[in-house]
Amino acid sequence: MSNEIKQRKVEHVNLALERNISVPQHANWGDVHFVHQALPEVDLDAIDTSVLFLGKKIRYPIFISSLTGGHPDVLTINRNLARAAEEYGLVLGVGSQRAALINPDVADSYAVVRENAPHAFLLANIGAPQLIPQARHEPFTLEQVQRAIAMIQADALAVHLNSLQEAAQPEGDRRTVGEATALRQLISQLTLPVVAKETGAGISREQALLLKQCGVSAIDVGGAGGSSMSALEAARSQSRGDERTEQIGLLYSDWGIATPISVVEASLARLPLIATGGARSGLDVARALALGATLVGMGFPFLKAASESYEKVCELLDSLIEQLKVAMQLSGANTIAQLRDADVVVTGMTREWLTLRGFEEELKAMAQRRWRRFQAQVTPQSIDAERVQIVQPL
C-alpha cells in the first residue's frame, strides 16, 4: 500500500498542473459586493492586514492550503511554499501525511516545511476516514497521529473531511460511520488545536455545529468553486481504465456548497473560519473576510507558482496583498476587524440559497452595518440640533 499511496501523491500534483480540474459550479464570489466609500479616510500604506488565528498573530490573512507531500518529486514545491510562508508570516498546511506514516522514506517531503519555515504556523494533516476501520486497513493510532504532528513540528492538526474524494477514488476508503465519534475522541487526547477541513464540498450550518460539539478549534469550510478533487480522481480513474469510478468522479465534480455560502452558514458555530475554495484574487480574499472568515485559503494558484519557483510564489503573494489592501481602502477599513464590519450586499445565486436556508436577516444586517451604527449613534436631540442649525438665517 505504501507504493500505491506514494504514486497517488505525485499523480495528484501532475494532474492538477496538467489538466483543468476546476469545479463546474462557480464559487460565485462575484455575488458579494462591497458598498463603496467615496471618502474612505484610509491610507493604503497604513493598512494593517494582521489577524489572530488560534492564539498566534498572522501577518496576512492568507492560508497556503494543505497541498502536497509523500513523494520526492514534490519536495521542491513544499520548500518553496515554506520559504514564502516564513517570509510573509502566513499559515501553511501540508497534504495528507498518510504516505509518510506508512512509508517513513518520504517523511522528508513533509519535514522540509518546518526546516524552511521555523516560525510559520504549520498545520499537520490526516484524513477523517483513516480514523476509523476501513476495508483495507485499520484506523490510525494516537501514536501515528502524534508522529504526523511531530514530523513537521505542527502548531495545529487539520483533519480532512474528504468523503467525496474517497468515493470518487479508485482505491478510496468508503466507510464513514463513526467518524464524528473518532474525531471527538482524538481531540480529547491531543493538546494541539484541531482544524476540521473540508476538501471541496463545503460545510453547512448543521455540520459546523456538529464539528463544534466534537471539539474542533476552527473550521476550514473548503467549499465548492475551486479545484475539484472529484474531477481529479476522475482523471486518475480514466488513466487506469476504471470507467465506473471515473463516471462517479465526473458526475459529482460540481457537488457541494459554494464557499461564500459555506462561510455564512458555518459562522453560526462562532469558531475561526478558513474560507478555501475558488478565491483567486485579493478582492476575493476581502469578500471572504467580510463574510466572516478569519483566513482565506488558496490551493491551486500556490501549487502552480511553487512548481515554477520561490520567486513566483512571492509574485503571487505580492499581487494578492496589494489587491486586498485596495479593497480594504475602498471599503473604509484600516484593519481586518474593520473589514469584517464593512457593508456587503449579497446577490444572485448566493442570496437565493441563503434566503431559502433562513439567513435573510443576516444578509440584511451585512448590507446595513454602517447604517445601523449610524442610527445607534444619532439621538433625537442631535437631530433637532442639526435641524435648528440648518434653518438659521445666514
Secondary structure, 3 states (H helix, E strand, C coil): CHHHHHHHHHHHHHHHHHCCCECCCCCCHHHEEECCCCCCCCCHHHCECCEEECCEEECCCEEECCCCCCCHHHHHHHHHHHHHHHHHCCEEECCCCHHHHHCHHHCHHHHHHHHHCCCCEEEEEEEHHHHCCCCCCCCCCHHHHHHHHHHCCCCEEEEEECHHHHHHCCCCCCCCCCHHHHHHHHHHHCCCCEEEEECCCCCCHHHHHHHHHHCCCEEECCCECCECHHHHHHHHHHHHCCHHHHHHHHHCCCCCCEHHHHHHHHHHHCCCEEEECCCCCHHHHHHHHHHCCCEEEECHHHHHHHHHCHHHHHHHHHHHHHHHHHHHHHCCCCEHHHHCCCCEEECHHHHHHHHHCCCHHHHHHHHCHHHHHHHHHCCHHHHHHHHHHHHCCC
